[in-house]
């Protein structure tokens, strides 16, 4: 039986906020792992691909 506080998957997708929060958290974790491991990342800036050195990666 479902707990009353649990939302259905349809409600979660309709609302979107929990999914957005989970994606933002996952991105921040991935950025932190790259930075800690000393690996660069690629970002899109002004219509161009730019490589960021680990020390340039901003993690919130």
N, C-alpha and C positions, 0 to 999 in steps of 0.2 A: 504494500500500500504506500502511496506517495505521501510524504510529509507535507503539511499544509503550507509551509514556508517555501517549498520547492516550486519553481515555475516550470511550465511545460516548455519544451524546446521551441515550439512555435512562438510562445510569448517572448522568449529570450531573443529570437531572431527578429521579431517584430520591433521590440524595444531597441535592440542594437547596442545599448550602452555597455552591458557586461562583456560583449564580444569586443568592442572597441578597447575597453580597459585591459582585457586579456592580451590583445594584440600589442598594445603599447608596452605592457610589462614584458612581453616576450622580446620585443625589439630592444628594449633597454638591457635585458639580460644578455642578448646576443652581442650588443655593442660592448658591454663590460667584458665578456669573455674574449672578444677580439683584442681589446685594449690590454687586458691582463696577459694574454698569450703573446703580445707583441706583433699581432697580425694587422695589416692595413685593411681598410674597407673601401668600397667604391660608392660614391654618391653622384647624384645628378645635379649639376649646378649650371645655370644659365645655358641650358641646352647642350651641355658637354659632360662627359664622364670625367670625374676627378677622383684620384686616389688620395685617401687621407692616411697619414702615418698614425700609428697607435697613439702618439702623444697629442694628436690633433682631434681625436675622437672625443666628443662631448657626451657624457652620460649624466642623465638627470637623477 
